[in-house]
Amino acid sequence: YVCPQAIRTRLPAELYQTTYIAERARAFIEAHTKQHPDKPFFLMVSFPDPHHPFNPPGKYWDMYSPDAVQVPDTCAEPEPDAPAHVRWIHEERNQGKSLLTSQRMFAVSAAETREIIALTYGMITMIDDAVGRILAEIRSLGLADNTVVVFTSDHGDFMGDHGLMLKGPIHYQGLVRIPFIWSDPQASHAHGASSEALGSSIDIARTVLARAGIAPVNGMQGRNLIGSSDTDAILIEDDNQRAYLGFSQPVRARTLVTSTHRLTVYRGADWGELYDLQADPQERHKDRKSHV
């Protein structure tokens, strides 16, 4: 691998962080069930992966071949009329000034993207295996019919979208759209259902409390995703500590997302981004981008 931050760890899979966290989760569930068989519990299992550096251990390192990976359609040098901050990050890489060993986003080639995605697939598969062991523990203890399982993430990753990697204050869909699965054995949709309604991470705590029959604290933000009507828009607030991407002060972005559009404005900028997500789901066409 020649892509930035591809580091093959000597740590065996059984000692890697994903395995450790899964085993501690299983141990907690088993101990709680034995000590307090009739007492409900809440357990948050937070895996650091998938994350840079790209270092899945053991068999997960070369489980997927970069040659079999398809890169995003937008993984290329930006168009001349692309947003200024996207052109800035690509120019930084072309000039050899990118911080390729840090947590700040950087521009990537298609070949680098294939390698990073392949390694990320390995990290994700390891998490899938770990979650499977946790769910098996729940079933073996007879808790499956009385346990709500929620699966989500804190954010997405560019993963080559528009030739970018990691994350930053450029709110493309790959970054701001995240998985959210709510598995409830007592739900009316026994065979599963999906929703196109807008939701935000700030709603999760309120939804969990409502499902548990616990009143929210006074002034708590968010809403119950299950028991309330759909919202028309979601606000994303992004305050960075760094001045980069062509901005003279730390980047501050505000994005409004609806079911059909995405609007982003930046502090100190006389331009913004407006995309029609139905006509232009890849957020790439110049006729879908406007000054605001």
N, C-alpha and C positions, 0 to 999 in steps of 0.2 A: 504494500500500500504506500502511495506517495501523497495522499491527501493530508491536509493539516490535521493534527491531533489524533492520528491513528496510532494508538499505542497498545502493543500486545502485552498484556499483563502476565506476569509469572504466577499470579495468585490463582489457585485452582478454583473451579466453579463452586465447590462446596464451602469455600471460605469467602466468596465474593459477597458484596453487600446485598444483592437481591436475594440470595439464599439465606443469609443471616436474618434479614427482615422477615421473610416468609416463615422461617422457623420460630422466631420470637412471637409472631402472630399466632401460629398454631399452638405454641406453648401457653400463651395467654388464654386462648379459647378453651383449651383442655382444662387448665387450672381453674378458670372461673366457673366452668360448668360443674366441676367436681365440688368446689367449695360453696358455690351459690347457685344451685340448680334451678331455683325459681326466680332469680334476680336478673333483670335485663342488663345488657351491656352495650356500650358503644366502643368500637375499635376503629381507629384510623390507621391504615397501613400505607405508608408513603414510600414508594420506591424512588430513589434519585434518578435512575435510568428510565427511559432512554435519554441520554445526555452526553455532551462532550466532556472529556475526551472520549473518543470512540474506541472503547476497549472491552468488548464482551469477552469473557474468559472461556477457556477450554474449547469445547466443541462448538460453542456459539460464535467463535471468532471467524471461522471460514464456513459456516453453515450455509451462507448464501453467496453466490458468485456475483461480483460486480457486472460481469458480462451479461447476466440475465436481468439486470435492473433497468427499468425504463425511467428516464429522467423526465421531469415536468416539461410540458411544451414550451414554457416560458424560460427555460434554463438557457440563457444566451446573453450576449452583450446587449445592453439596453438600446432601444431606439433613440435617435437624436432628440425626440420630443418626449422621452420618458421623464418622470418626475425628477426634479433636481437632486433629491437626496439619493435616489437609486443610481443616477449617473455618477454622483460623488463617490459612492462606495466602490464602484467599479473602477473609477479613475485612480482611487487610492491603491487598489490591488495592482493595476497595470503599471503604476509608478513604483511598485515594490515597497510601499509604505504601510501595508496592512499589518495589523497585530494578529498574526495567525496562531499564536499560542495563548491568547487571552479569551475571555468570555464575550468579547465584543464581536458583533457580526462582521462578516467579510464576504467578498465576492468569490465565486467558485466557477471552475470550468465544468463541463459535462462529465469528463472523466473523473474528476474529484468527487462530483456529486454521486456518481454510480458507486464509488467505493464507500463513501460515507453512508449512503442509504443501505448498502449491503451490511455494513457493520451495525447500523441502527436496527435493521431487521433482526440481527442476532440478539441484541439487547432486548428487543420487544418480545421475541420468542422465549427468552429466559424468564421474562416477567409473566408471560402467558403460563409457562410451566409452574411458576411459583404460585400464581393465583389459583391454578388448578389444584395444587396441593392444599391450599387454605380452604377452598370450597369442599374438597374431599374430607377434610377434618370436620367441617361443619356438618356434612352428611353423616359421617361415621358416629358423631355424637348425638344424632337425632334432632338437630337444630334447623335443618333445611326448611321445614314447613313453618318456621316461626322467626326467620331471619331475613331482614331486608339487606340486600347487597347493592352498593352504589359504586360504579366505576367511572372515573373521570380523570382529567389532567388539569394542571394549572395553566398551561398555554400550549400552543402548537410550535412548529419550527418551520422556517422557510424551506429547508430541505431541497434547495435548488430552485425554488420558485423565483423567477426573475433574476436568476443567477446569484442568489443570496443564500447564506448559511447562518445557522443559529437564530438569534432573535434580536429585535430592536424596534424602535418607534416607527416602523413602516407597517401599517396594519393590513397587510394582505390576508386573504381568507385562510391560507394555510397556517397563519400565526394565531388568529383570533377565534377560529372555529375549533372546538375541541370535542372529544367523545364524551358522551354522558349517557350512561346506562343505569336504569333504575329497575332492579329485579325484586319484585315483591310477591311472595307466595300467596298473598291474600288479595292481589289485584284482580279487578274484574276481567282484564284482558289476559286470560290464562295462556293464550298462545302467542302473546307479544303484540305490541303495537308501536308505531313510531309517530312522532309529531314534528311538524315544521315550525312550531311556535318558538319564539325567541326566548332565550333564558340566559342567565349570567351566573358566574361562580358565586356572586354575592347572595344568590337565591338558595344555595344548597343548605346552609345552616337552618334557614327558616323552614325549608321543606322537611328536613329531618326532624326538627322539633314538632312540627305539625303532625307528622306520621306517628311520633311517639306520644302524642297527646299532651305535649308540654307547651305552655304559653311562652312566646318570645319575650325577651327583656324589653323594657320600655324604650322606645325609640330605635329598635333594631331595624336595620336596613334589609332590603331584599323582600321577596314575596314567596308564598307557597306555590311552587310550580305545578303541583297536582290539584290544588283546590281553588285556584284563582283564575280569572279570565286572562286571555292572552294580552301581552303588551304590544304596543305599536313600534317601539324602538328600544334599543339598548345603547347606553352611553359607556364608552371606554375611555378612561383617563390614564395617561401615560406620562409620568414625570421622570426624566432621566437625570443622572448626576454628571453626565458628560456633555461637553459642547463639541459636537462633531456633525457629520453629514452636511457640512456647509453652513451650519448654524453658528452664530457667534456666542451663544449662551447655551446652558444645558437645555437639551431638547424637551419641549413640552408639547404633547399632542393631545387632541381631543377628537374622538371619532364617534359618529352617530351611525348605527346600523339599523336598518329596517329590513323587512322581508324582501325588499327589491333593490335597495341602494346602500352604498357606503360613502359617507362624507367625512373627510378628515381635514382639520385645520391645525396650524402650527403657530406657536407664539413667535412673534417677530417676523413672520413671513407674509408676503402679500399674495401668496398663492396657496392653493390647497388641492385636494383630490376629491373628485366626485365620480363614482362609478355606478353604472346600471348593472347590477349583479345578474339580472336575467338575460339581458342582451349581450353582456360582456362578463361572463363568470370568471374569466382569468384576469380581469382587471388590467387589460393591456392596450386597448385601442385608444388612440389619441382623441377620437371624437366622443369618447366617454369620460374624458378627464377635463375638468374645467377650472378656471380661476374663480376663487370665491372671496 
